[in-house]
């Protein structure tokens, strides 16, 4: 039995890679029969990623609106566009922000930019209303990354997930395609 998802507010959908997060968010949107805005944060840095993006685009209903926003999501949404907003995914959003900074940028600068991004995202949902489904990876269950940028990334995504979970009315953990309500 699928968990009940609120018809307004934020729902954070967490899980590991290929755990069913995106499919679950898309299923909720399809079954609701409402207007959908899909915000894609992925960028095609190589041909394999371009192919993945193309497959994702082809799998979505053609009547859904799509915005490709690698960052500055909350800042770019100024008016209600759809009843349901899917942001897929916070994982790449945080990565995009980190990779946009010079390698010499202090960790505090990166964390500030991510904090601003998450605050603006939550503020946009509050301002615009509707049902928002945010997809993110849970990376805190693995090994400590062996290099500094990996550790900053893990910490930054952990911060983003914690902030979004606190703002969310519902948090779902996906494991092997199984949904577990944790909030």
N, C-alpha and C positions, 0 to 999 in steps of 0.2 A: 504494500500500500504506500503510495507516494505521500510525502509530508504535505500538510496544508501550507500554502504559501500566501502571505498577506497580499491583498490586491493593491496596496500602496506602501510606500516606504522602501527601504533598502533591504535586500536579501543578499547576503554574502555566501557564495558557493565556493568552498575550499576543497582541495584534494591534491593528490600527487599527479604527475604527468599521466595522461591517458586513463584517468580514473572515471571519466564520464561527465565532468563538470560542464563543459560547453554543450554537450548533447542534452543534458538535463535542463539547462537554462533555455535552450531553444525549444525544447518540448513544452515547457511551461508557457512560453510565449505563443507557440502554435495553438495549444489547446485553449488559451484564453480568447482567441478570436478577436483580438484588439489590434490597434495600430502599433507597429514595432519600429523602433530605431535601434539598429545594431551599430555600436561603436567599436571599431576594430583598431587595436593598438599595434598590431604587428606591422613591421616593415620588411620588405624583401631585400635582405642583404646579400642573398646568393640565390642560385637557381632552385635549390631544394626548397628554400623558404618561399620563393615565388610560387612554386608548384603547390605547396601546402595552402597558401593563401587562396590560390585559384580554386582548389577543391572546396575550401570552406565557403567561398563566395557562391559556388555552384550549388552547394547543399542548402542554402537559405532560400526561403520563398522569395519570389521576384517582387512581390508587393511590399516587402520590408524595405525601409530606407536604410542606407548604410553611410556612415561617416567614418573615414579613416583618419584617426587622430592619434598620433604616437604619444602626445602629451598635451597639456593645457586643455583638458576636456571640459572642466567646469567653466573655465574662462570663455570657451567657444560656444557654449550653449546659453543662449540669451532668451529664448522663447520656447514654450512647450512645442515639441515636434511630434510626439507619439505618447500613447498611454503606457507603453512598456518600453523601457530602455535596457538594453543588454550591453554591458561593457565587458569585452573579452579581449585582453585580460589585464588585470592589475599587475601580473607577473612581468609582462613585457613593458607595461607602462613604466614601472620602476626601473627596469633595465634601460629603456630608452632615455630616461632622465640621467641615469648614471653615465651612460655612454656619450651623452651630449656635452659632458663637462670635460675640461682638460684633465689629463692624467694626474697633474700636479694639484688639482683642486682638493682642499682639505675635506675630510669626512663630514665636518660640520656644515659645509656648504651643500654637499649632496643631501644630507639629512634635512636641511632647511628647505631645499627645493622640493623634496618629496613630501614633507609636511604641508607645504603650501598647496601642492597638487591635490593631496588627499582632502585637505580642508575645503578647497574650491569645489571638488567633486561632491562632497557631502552638502555643501551650501547650494550647489546647483539642484540637487534632488529636492532639498527643502524648498527652494524658490520655485521650481517648476512643477513639483508634485509628480504623481504617477508611481508606477511600480518599476523599480530599478533592480536588475539582477546583475550582480558583480561577480565575475569569475576570477579566481586567483589560486595559484599554487601554494601549498603548504610546504615550504622548504626547510623548516626548522626540525624536521625529524631525521635528517640525514647526518652525515659526517661534517665536521668542521672543515670548510674549504681550506686548501693548503696555500692559498695566495691571498694577498690583502684585498684586492677588488672583489673576490668571491665572498670574503667575510663581510665586507661593507654591503654587498648586495643582499646577502642572507639577512643581515641585521636590518637593512632598509625595508626589505619586503616584509619581514616580521613586524616591524613598526607599522607599516601600511595596513597589514592584515589586522593587527590589534586595533588600530584606530577605526577601521571600517567595521569590524565586529562590534565595537562599542556603539557605533552609530546605527547599526543595523537592527531592524526589528526581528529578523530571522537569520540564523547562520546554519548552513548545511555543510556537513563534511561528506565528501564522496570517497568511497573506497571500493575499487573493483566494480564500479557501476551501481553500488548500493548507496542509498541516501540515508544519512543519519542526522537528525536534527540535534544540534548542540546548543542552540538558543532559540 
